[in-house]
Every structure is written in C-alpha cells, then in structure tokens.
C-alpha cells in the first residue's frame, strides 16, 4: 500500500480541516468531504507513514458483516455493503475505478451453550428487523450444508450469506486517497506531536509537526487508529482506547474443502475463513490480551501451535493436516468501555472530532463513518445515519453502548 508523492511540508499554514491519520478512516473522511459540493473548505491529511506498512488498514482481514447486536451497527454495515457493491457509481462512474463486489461466503457464528445460543437468537431478531438475511441453523442443518464441521458440541449456528464476506478494502482505500488528492485534498508525510488550545481550552487552534511546523486549523479529526489515545491526549482528552494485538495466519490444507468456508467464529473466539481457492485464513489472540505499544508487531509463534491450530482441527477434522503459508501481527484500536466506535465532536473542545475505538470494525464501517464525519464537518450534524449514540458523551457518563458481536 505504498503511496508515492507525499510532500513532507504542507503548502499552507492554515486549513479548515486537519485530519490526523491518513489510513482508511482518515481517507474516507477526506474523500467524502471532497465529494460534497456544499463543502468548500481546505483539507490537510497528515500521515506519519505514507507507506502504510504498519497501519491497521494494511493488516486487516478485510471482511464485512451485518451480524451485530445493535441496530445501528447493522445499518452502518448495510450502507458499507451498498457502497462496496456500487463502488464505481459512488466514485462518479470513473472508468479507472474497478467494479467491486463482496465475496459472500458469509459469517458462521457457532454457539456451544444455551446462553450463547440465546445471544445469537436476540441478535438475529435485531438483524431481521433491519432487513438482514441472517438465518439460524440447528446442528443438523449446519451438517447438511457444511458437512465438514464437527458439530457435536454445537447448540446453534447463525449465518448470513448476503453481503457478508471478503471485499477488496485495499482498492477502496487506494481510490479514496487518489480521488481525494485529485480533488484538492492535501496529503503530507509528517507526525503530529502536539496541539495548542485557545485560552478557554475549548478549541484546538493549531497542530505542531515533528518538523517544528505549526499548522492552524478550523477542525481536527483524530483518525490515528491504535494511536488514537495518544492523539487525543495532545488536546487534553482521555479516551478508553488502546492498541491490542491481533494475529493472522494463512494456511493450506492437505485436503481442501469441497466448498467455500464461511468466516467461522468458533465458540473459543478463534475465527477462520476461505482465503483463496486452496488457502485459508485464521485469526485470534491470546487469553492474556493487554494493551501494547503501537509499534510492537512481534509475533506470538507458540499461540498457533498451542491454541489456534487445535481449535481449527477440532472444529474441522479435515484440517488436522495443514501447512502455514504466512503470518502477521496487527492491532485493534480497542475501546475498553464497550468495543464500539467513538465518533463526532468533543463536548467541550468542540472542534476536535473522534474517529476512534472501532475494536476491529473500522474497515467495514469506514464508508458510513467517513460519510458521517464529513456531514458533521459540513453541516454540523449527522444526516444520513444518526451516529450520536457513538458520541463522547457516553464515555464521560461511563454508560456503554455495548456491542456483543466482537471478534
């Protein structure tokens, strides 16, 4: 995901909107601003690593689902699916832009207790009310459609094969960034190391770069992913967001399955899915899941042998003979309060906007969240989808807007 041509210095000393972080969510916001004729301001995107090599965006597994427990998250993903499936149209019919679609092999949640099964039933009711195609499956029905699963310990399954699965997040990211720049959004390679507030403490007046340059701003958007808490602290704001390691493995099987493998969420929390014609992807984390440094990408090699592979082999006996192809470490920007995003302005530092704490949902939610943030910057309100339940106010009150379906 290398992007050439980033200047190391802004062309101006003041911008209407400064977006700190130029990966998926920052670029989504930049593009939606550039796409709205009602927005006539200047936009600067500051990205500390224009290669994006270690960004959460680069390490994502790039899937989308509607199987959430809150109606708002379902609605957000439904717009995401619409945007992906009509990507060229949303990009103005530009023939350079690829036609995209979702490889809808679906998500399969497996419950091994009645308590977990009841959670799936409750979430299914929410999803059905929102128009999602989720269906519940008994172990016998799962065996009939997917005979490779071991369902001896399973009480219930939940799957949706309509607009749930893999999509090309890299292509969307690349074209948001490219199109935004063509429309006048300025991207620079630099790191924000400080912010200056006005005398009342209610407004960010400027951001300071590691180079020493000071950039005045009308609004600041915090789109720095796992570094989001550090960025917020520069404005004197504390948010319950921390980097958490998430590990991914690609493997091949001696006996490949005879049909696509849905993104399967085992009751253990380990997940695995189809990756290519004969390869598969698995993801998970250790039971001990502390905050880490955002530059810590060390792999836990023992985790595969001791936990991930045994879970996969138990659930799909055909995967007892598999071979690792590659592996990597990424980060969630994990919201410790409720595993949901923090979006919109701070109640007192009113020109500081959050795009933080997505807890693994950021890529799939980026179309709706970028659009919503751009709406707020343009009109002072969310217009398409009301994102106010994700506001910072709930953080101050300590009142979670809980999402149960977190992988």
C-alpha positions in Angstrom: 0.0 0.0 0.0 2.7 2.5 -0.9 1.7 5.9 -2.0 4.4 8.0 -3.7 4.4 11.7 -4.0 3.6 12.8 -0.4 5.2 16.2 0.4 6.9 16.5 3.8 5.7 20.0 4.3 2.2 21.5 4.0 1.7 24.1 1.3 -0.2 26.4 3.6 0.0 27.4 7.3 -3.8 27.1 7.9 -6.5 24.6 6.9 -10.2 24.4 7.5 -9.9 20.7 8.4 -6.8 18.9 9.5 -7.2 15.1 9.5 -4.5 13.4 11.7 -4.1 9.9 10.2 -4.4 9.1 6.5 -5.3 5.4 6.5 -8.8 4.0 5.9 -10.9 6.2 8.1 -9.0 9.4 7.6 -9.1 8.9 3.8 -12.8 8.0 3.9 -13.5 11.3 5.6 -11.2 13.2 3.2 -12.9 11.7 0.2 -16.5 12.3 1.4 -15.6 16.0 2.1 -14.2 16.3 -1.4 -17.3 14.7 -2.8 -19.8 17.1 -1.2 -20.3 20.3 -3.3 -21.5 22.0 -0.1 -18.1 21.7 1.5 -15.8 24.4 0.1 -13.0 24.4 2.7 -9.4 23.2 2.6 -8.4 19.8 3.9 -5.0 18.6 5.1 -4.3 14.9 5.8 -1.2 14.3 7.9 0.1 10.7 7.8 3.2 9.6 9.8 3.9 6.7 7.5 2.9 7.1 3.8 3.9 3.5 3.1 1.1 2.5 5.5 3.2 -0.7 6.1 2.3 -0.9 9.8 -1.1 0.7 9.7 -4.1 -1.2 11.0 -5.6 -0.8 7.5 -2.6 -2.8 6.0 -3.1 -5.6 8.5 -6.9 -6.0 8.2 -8.6 -9.2 7.1 -11.0 -7.0 5.0 -14.4 -8.5 5.7 -17.8 -7.1 6.3 -20.8 -8.4 8.2 -24.3 -7.4 9.3 -24.4 -9.8 12.2 -24.2 -7.3 15.0 -26.2 -7.0 18.2 -27.1 -3.3 17.8 -29.4 -2.0 15.1 -27.1 1.0 14.4 -24.1 -1.3 13.6 -26.3 -3.3 11.3 -27.4 -0.2 9.5 -23.8 1.0 9.2 -22.7 -2.3 7.6 -25.7 -2.2 5.2 -24.5 1.1 3.8 -21.0 -0.3 3.7 -22.2 -3.2 1.6 -24.1 -0.9 -0.7 -21.1 1.3 -1.1 -18.8 -1.6 -2.0 -21.2 -3.2 -4.4 -21.8 0.2 -6.2 -18.2 1.5 -5.7 -17.7 2.8 -9.3 -21.0 4.6 -9.2 -20.2 6.2 -5.9 -16.9 7.3 -7.4 -18.7 9.2 -10.1 -18.6 6.5 -12.7 -14.9 6.9 -13.2 -13.9 4.1 -15.6 -10.5 3.9 -13.9 -12.2 2.7 -10.7 -12.7 -1.1 -10.5 -16.1 -2.7 -10.2 -16.2 -4.4 -6.8 -18.4 -6.9 -5.0 -18.4 -8.8 -1.8 -17.4 -12.5 -1.8 -20.4 -13.5 0.2 -19.4 -16.8 1.7 -20.9 -15.4 4.9 -20.1 -15.4 8.6 -21.0 -18.5 10.7 -21.3 -18.0 14.4 -21.3 -21.2 16.4 -22.7 -21.4 19.9 -21.9 -24.2 22.3 -24.1 -23.2 25.2 -27.7 -22.2 25.6 -26.6 -18.8 26.9 -24.6 -18.1 23.7 -27.4 -19.5 21.6 -29.8 -17.1 23.2 -27.4 -14.2 22.4 -27.5 -15.4 18.7 -31.3 -15.5 18.8 -31.5 -12.0 20.3 -29.1 -10.6 17.7 -30.9 -12.4 14.9 -34.1 -10.6 15.9 -32.3 -7.3 15.7 -30.8 -8.2 12.3 -34.1 -9.5 10.9 -35.8 -6.3 11.9 -33.2 -4.3 10.0 -33.7 -6.4 6.9 -30.6 -8.6 7.1 -30.7 -12.1 5.6 -29.4 -13.8 8.8 -30.7 -17.3 9.5 -30.4 -19.5 12.5 -29.3 -23.1 11.9 -29.6 -26.2 14.1 -26.6 -28.6 14.2 -28.4 -30.9 11.8 -28.9 -28.1 9.3 -25.3 -27.0 9.6 -24.2 -30.6 8.9 -26.4 -30.7 5.8 -25.0 -27.5 4.3 -21.4 -27.7 5.7 -20.7 -31.4 6.4 -17.0 -30.6 7.2 -17.9 -29.1 10.6 -17.7 -31.0 13.8 -21.0 -30.0 15.5 -21.0 -32.5 18.4 -20.7 -29.7 20.9 -22.8 -27.0 19.0 -26.2 -25.9 20.0 -26.9 -23.3 17.3 -25.4 -21.5 14.4 -26.1 -18.1 12.8 -25.1 -17.3 9.2 -25.8 -14.7 6.6 -24.6 -15.3 3.0 -25.9 -12.0 1.6 -23.4 -9.2 1.7 -21.2 -10.9 4.3 -17.7 -11.9 3.5 -14.5 -10.6 1.9 -14.1 -7.4 -0.1 -11.2 -5.5 -1.5 -10.6 -2.9 1.1 -7.2 -2.0 -0.4 -8.8 -0.9 -3.7 -11.3 1.3 -1.8 -8.6 2.8 0.3 -6.4 3.5 -2.7 -9.1 5.2 -4.7 -10.4 7.2 -1.8 -6.9 8.6 -1.3 -6.2 9.1 -5.0 -9.5 10.7 -5.8 -9.4 13.0 -2.7 -5.9 14.2 -3.8 -7.1 14.8 -7.3 -9.9 16.9 -5.9 -7.5 19.1 -3.9 -7.1 17.4 -0.6 -3.5 17.7 0.5 -1.7 14.8 2.0 1.7 15.3 3.8 4.1 12.9 5.4 4.5 14.0 8.9 3.8 13.3 12.6 1.6 15.5 14.8 3.4 15.8 18.1 1.4 18.5 19.8 -1.7 20.6 19.8 -2.3 24.2 21.1 -5.7 25.1 22.5 -7.0 28.6 22.8 -7.1 30.4 26.2 -10.5 28.9 27.1 -9.4 25.4 26.4 -12.4 24.8 24.2 -10.8 24.9 20.8 -7.7 23.5 19.1 -6.0 26.4 17.4 -3.1 24.5 15.8 -1.2 21.3 15.5 2.5 21.0 15.7 4.5 18.6 13.5 7.7 16.8 14.4 9.4 19.1 11.9 8.5 22.0 14.1 5.9 23.4 11.7 2.8 24.8 13.3 -0.5 24.4 11.3 -3.6 26.4 12.2 -6.9 24.5 11.9 -10.6 25.0 11.9 -11.3 21.4 12.9 -9.1 18.5 13.8 -10.2 14.9 13.1 -8.5 12.1 15.1 -8.2 9.2 12.7 -5.0 7.7 14.2 -6.2 4.2 14.9 -4.2 2.4 17.6 -2.5 5.7 18.4 -5.9 7.4 18.9 -5.5 7.9 22.7 -2.1 9.5 22.2 -3.5 11.9 19.7 -6.5 12.8 22.0 -4.1 13.4 24.9 -2.5 16.2 22.9 -5.8 18.1 23.2 -6.1 17.2 26.9 -8.6 14.5 26.3 -8.6 11.0 27.7 -10.3 8.2 25.7 -10.5 4.5 26.7 -8.8 3.2 23.5 -5.7 1.1 23.5 -3.7 -1.0 20.9 -4.4 -4.7 21.3 -2.6 -7.3 19.2 -4.5 -9.5 16.8 -2.7 -12.3 14.9 -3.4 -13.7 11.5 -2.2 -16.9 9.8 -2.7 -18.1 6.2 -2.5 -21.9 5.8 -3.1 -24.5 3.1 -4.7 -27.9 3.7 -3.6 -31.3 2.6 -7.3 -32.0 1.8 -9.0 -28.7 0.8 -12.7 -28.4 1.5 -15.1 -29.1 -1.4 -17.0 -25.7 -0.9 -16.3 -22.2 0.4 -15.6 -21.9 4.1 -17.6 -19.2 5.8 -15.9 -16.9 8.2 -16.4 -19.2 11.1 -16.4 -17.8 14.6 -15.7 -20.7 16.9 -17.1 -20.5 20.5 -13.4 -20.3 21.6 -13.2 -16.9 19.8 -10.8 -18.3 17.1 -12.0 -17.5 13.6 -11.1 -18.9 10.2 -12.3 -18.5 6.6 -11.7 -19.1 2.9 -8.8 -17.0 1.7 -8.0 -18.3 -1.8 -9.0 -21.3 -3.9 -6.9 -23.6 -1.7 -5.8 -21.5 1.2 -7.5 -20.4 4.4 -7.1 -17.6 6.9 -7.3 -17.8 10.7 -7.2 -15.1 13.3 -7.2 -14.8 17.1 -5.4 -13.6 20.1 -4.0 -15.0 23.4 -6.2 -15.2 26.5 -3.9 -12.6 28.1 -4.8 -9.6 25.9 -3.1 -6.5 27.3 -2.5 -3.1 25.8 0.7 -3.0 23.8 2.9 -0.3 22.2 1.6 0.6 18.7 5.0 -0.2 17.3 5.0 -3.7 18.8 4.4 -6.2 16.0 6.2 -9.2 17.5 4.5 -12.5 16.6 3.5 -15.0 19.2 4.6 -18.2 17.5 3.5 -20.5 20.3 -0.1 -19.3 20.0 -0.6 -21.1 16.7 0.7 -24.5 17.9 -0.9 -24.4 21.4 -4.2 -22.8 20.7 -5.2 -21.8 17.2 -4.5 -24.9 15.3 -6.0 -27.3 17.9 -9.2 -25.3 17.8 -9.3 -25.4 14.0 -8.6 -29.1 13.8 -11.3 -29.8 16.4 -13.9 -27.8 14.5 -12.9 -29.1 11.1 -11.2 -32.5 11.4 -10.2 -32.3 7.7 -7.8 -29.5 8.8 -5.7 -31.8 11.0 -3.1 -31.8 8.2 -2.4 -28.2 7.3 0.7 -26.1 6.5 1.4 -22.5 7.4 2.0 -20.2 4.5 2.5 -16.8 6.2 1.6 -15.0 9.4 1.5 -11.4 10.7 0.5 -9.2 13.7 -1.8 -6.3 13.6 -3.6 -4.1 16.1 -7.2 -3.3 17.1 -7.9 0.2 18.4 -9.8 -1.4 21.2 -12.4 0.6 23.1 -12.3 -0.9 26.6 -15.6 0.6 27.6 -17.9 -1.0 25.1 -16.0 -2.1 21.9 -17.8 0.5 19.9 -16.5 3.5 18.0 -16.2 7.0 19.4 -17.4 9.4 16.7 -18.1 13.1 16.5 -17.0 16.2 18.4 -15.8 16.5 21.9 -18.5 18.2 24.1 -16.1 21.0 25.3 -13.2 21.0 22.8 -15.8 21.4 20.1 -13.6 21.4 17.0 -11.9 18.1 17.9 -13.6 15.2 16.3 -13.1 11.5 17.1 -12.9 8.5 14.7 -11.6 6.1 17.3 -12.1 2.8 19.2 -13.5 0.7 16.4 -12.3 -2.5 18.0 -11.9 -4.4 14.7 -14.9 -2.9 12.9 -13.1 0.1 11.3 -12.6 -1.1 7.7 -16.1 -2.3 7.2 -17.6 0.7 8.9 -15.4 3.2 7.1 -17.9 4.2 4.4 -20.6 5.2 6.9 -18.2 6.7 9.4 -16.3 8.8 6.8 -19.6 10.0 5.3 -21.0 10.8 8.7 -17.9 12.7 9.8 -17.9 14.7 6.6 -21.6 15.5 7.1 -20.9 16.8 10.6 -17.9 19.0 9.3 -20.1 20.4 6.5 -23.5 20.7 8.1 -22.9 20.5 11.9 -25.0 17.3 12.1 -25.2 13.7 11.0 -27.6 13.5 8.2 -27.6 10.0 6.5 -27.3 7.9 9.7 -27.6 9.3 13.2 -24.2 8.4 14.8 -24.9 10.3 18.0 -25.1 7.1 20.1 -21.3 6.8 19.4 -20.6 10.3 20.8 -18.0 11.0 23.5 -20.8 11.9 25.9 -21.3 8.2 26.8 -17.6 7.9 27.6 -17.9 10.7 30.2 -21.0 9.2 31.7 -19.4 5.8 31.8 -22.5 4.4 30.0 -21.5 1.7 27.5 -23.3 1.4 24.1 -22.4 -2.3 24.1 -21.8 -4.4 21.1 -21.9 -8.1 21.9 -20.7 -9.4 18.5 -17.0 -8.5 18.7 -14.5 -10.9 17.1 
